[in-house]
């Protein structure tokens, strides 16, 4: 799933960002070595999430001021998060990067950030406390966008995500339907 994104980043960074090109090539090699182990799906996902070098080219691409590379990288991070293939130790840094990308103002990047935020909040990743608040904050910041498509998508996303959060909370805390008291 990630190799096409890594190849695209490698091509985009060919001359201007050699460190990203090298990191992309290392990540491709790492993915191939994990695939060569013929692991079952859950162990494959775990191996991908634990491989530090796989996220490096995506994170570095988000940190530079290049909208095309940022859009590719955020899309790839979104794929990783939707498959629960991101280590919980990387989540705060990813949220920070997504937050900085909001300032780019590029509609395609903003929509990718919104998709990544949804994947982060709807995945089975352990998101709570400060990370949960910051992820919701991303959606609210995007809702304040002056771009109508971003604002409308963020509005729908907020409704979906807030509903999901309350559903998860209700599953954790048993509420009596007759009196509304927490049991």
Phi and psi in degrees as a GROMACS rama.xvg file:
@    title "Ramachandran Plot"
@    xaxis  label "Phi"
@    yaxis  label "Psi"
@TYPE xy
-90.7007  -21.6984  UNK-2
-59.7744  -40.7168  UNK-3
-60.9504  -39.4484  UNK-4
-64.941  -41.3614  UNK-5
-65.9586  -40.1167  UNK-6
-64.6039  -40.069  UNK-7
-64.0116  -42.7023  UNK-8
-63.4934  -39.342  UNK-9
-61.5959  -42.4804  UNK-10
-67.9588  -42.2877  UNK-11
-66.3582  -30.426  UNK-12
-97.1136  6.17815  UNK-13
-42.701  -56.3827  UNK-14
-101.453  -37.9124  UNK-15
-83.1834  -29.9922  UNK-16
-131.894  72.7319  UNK-17
-62.1388  -28.6955  UNK-18
-66.5357  -36.1358  UNK-19
-71.7012  -37.967  UNK-20
-59.9566  -47.8094  UNK-21
-64.3404  -41.7471  UNK-22
-64.3395  -37.8723  UNK-23
-63.9701  -43.4667  UNK-24
-66.5102  -38.3013  UNK-25
-64.0546  -40.3217  UNK-26
-65.6662  -39.564  UNK-27
-60.9088  -44.6064  UNK-28
-62.8779  -39.6657  UNK-29
-65.2208  -43.0454  UNK-30
-62.6848  -43.1074  UNK-31
-61.3569  -40.4197  UNK-32
-67.1135  -34.5582  UNK-33
-69.2495  -41.8387  UNK-34
-63.0593  -34.9393  UNK-35
-65.406  -16.9811  UNK-36
-80.1782  -11.0751  UNK-37
51.1091  52.6319  UNK-38
-80.609  155.779  UNK-39
-67.8176  161.11  UNK-40
-53.8997  -48.7295  UNK-41
-64.0206  -38.0117  UNK-42
-72.8497  -32.359  UNK-43
-63.446  -47.3771  UNK-44
-60.8478  -42.8973  UNK-45
-62.1192  -42.0609  UNK-46
-64.7194  -40.3072  UNK-47
-63.6523  -43.8344  UNK-48
-66.849  -29.7354  UNK-49
-85.8482  -15.053  UNK-50
-79.0569  103.449  UNK-51
-59.2326  -35.7782  UNK-52
-75.5974  -9.9793  UNK-53
-74.8407  -37.929  UNK-54
-79.8011  -19.7947  UNK-55
-53.8277  -51.0569  UNK-56
-64.3965  -31.7278  UNK-57
-70.5524  -43.6374  UNK-58
-66.1294  -45.2736  UNK-59
-61.563  -38.2304  UNK-60
-66.5015  -30.118  UNK-61
-75.9546  -25.9354  UNK-62
-80.4305  -17.1701  UNK-63
-91.7021  165.213  UNK-64
-96.3857  68.8773  UNK-65
-136.067  106.845  UNK-66
-60.0115  -41.0781  UNK-67
-63.7534  -46.5229  UNK-68
-67.8391  -37.1973  UNK-69
-62.9533  -42.3051  UNK-70
-63.2183  -42.5881  UNK-71
-62.1566  -47.2064  UNK-72
-65.4902  -43.3248  UNK-73
-65.8525  -38.5955  UNK-74
-59.9019  -41.519  UNK-75
-67.7646  -41.7385  UNK-76
-62.2331  -38.177  UNK-77
-61.5506  -42.0925  UNK-78
-61.4351  -44.6898  UNK-79
-60.1151  -45.226  UNK-80
-67.3561  -38.4151  UNK-81
-67.2034  -22.912  UNK-82
-98.2807  8.55646  UNK-83
58.4987  34.9306  UNK-84
-105.257  34.6173  UNK-85
-124.201  129.259  UNK-86
-65.936  140.784  UNK-87
-61.3244  -22.3946  UNK-88
-71.8937  -21.7045  UNK-89
-87.2918  -17.3448  UNK-90
-59.6616  -47.8948  UNK-91
-57.8606  -39.6522  UNK-92
-67.6823  -40.2908  UNK-93
-63.8521  -42.1427  UNK-94
-61.7865  -42.1964  UNK-95
-60.4899  -43.0379  UNK-96
-64.6137  -44.6696  UNK-97
-60.6356  -38.5895  UNK-98
-61.7321  -42.8271  UNK-99
-67.0917  -32.8577  UNK-100
-68.3848  -22.6123  UNK-101
-60.3691  -31.8338  UNK-102
-71.0566  -11.2616  UNK-103
-64.9311  -33.2156  UNK-104
77.265  -4.36483  UNK-105
-77.3254  123.726  UNK-106
-59.4609  -42.9427  UNK-107
-64.5533  -38.5811  UNK-108
-67.8739  -42.7163  UNK-109
-62.1293  -41.2475  UNK-110
-66.6605  -36.8002  UNK-111
-65.8206  -40.0906  UNK-112
-61.1128  -41.5379  UNK-113
-63.5771  -43.8521  UNK-114
-61.2327  -42.2905  UNK-115
-64.3788  -39.4761  UNK-116
-62.4683  -42.3711  UNK-117
-62.657  -45.5695  UNK-118
-60.8212  -40.3127  UNK-119
-62.5794  -44.4053  UNK-120
-80.0573  -24.9761  UNK-121
-100.908  -7.32523  UNK-122
-76.5836  177.931  UNK-123
-89.4389  11.5146  UNK-124
-65.3591  150.759  UNK-125
-80.8621  86.5102  UNK-126
-108.926  120.204  UNK-127
-158.116  174.336  UNK-128
57.6236  -130.894  UNK-129
-61.6669  -39.7821  UNK-130
-63.9231  -41.3153  UNK-131
-63.2101  -45.5396  UNK-132
-62.3688  -43.6256  UNK-133
-66.827  -37.3224  UNK-134
-65.565  -42.8457  UNK-135
-64.377  -38.1203  UNK-136
-59.554  -36.9258  UNK-137
-58.9796  -46.1733  UNK-138
-63.081  -41.4901  UNK-139
-66.2154  -39.4272  UNK-140
-62.8355  -39.8583  UNK-141
-70.2472  -30.2681  UNK-142
-63.5141  -29.4907  UNK-143
-82.779  3.09283  UNK-144
-61.7408  150.172  UNK-145
-84.4981  -7.46286  UNK-146
-86.431  118.648  UNK-147
-57.8794  -41.7992  UNK-148
-63.8667  -40.5574  UNK-149
-67.126  -45.144  UNK-150
-62.579  -45.5969  UNK-151
-65.7117  -41.3953  UNK-152
-66.1881  -40.9184  UNK-153
-64.1068  -37.2182  UNK-154
-61.6289  -48.5926  UNK-155
-64.2559  -38.4743  UNK-156
-63.7424  -44.0316  UNK-157
-60.1648  -42.7266  UNK-158
-60.4717  -44.9286  UNK-159
-63.2533  -47.2579  UNK-160
-70.6356  -42.8655  UNK-161
-63.5988  -40.5647  UNK-162
-60.978  -44.4222  UNK-163
-62.4881  -42.3614  UNK-164
-62.0903  -42.5693  UNK-165
-68.5173  -34.0688  UNK-166
-63.4806  -42.9599  UNK-167
-65.152  -39.9889  UNK-168
-63.4691  -42.4058  UNK-169
-63.6497  -34.2963  UNK-170
-69.9463  -31.8125  UNK-171
-78.119  -44.207  UNK-172
-107.086  118.077  UNK-173
-77.8704  122.056  UNK-174
-111.348  128.841  UNK-175
-72.5965  125.136  UNK-176
-68.6498  -24.1272  UNK-177
-78.4117  -41.0216  UNK-178
-118.373  -6.3386  UNK-179
74.7849  8.06684  UNK-180
-86.6617  145.437  UNK-181
-74.7024  131.624  UNK-182
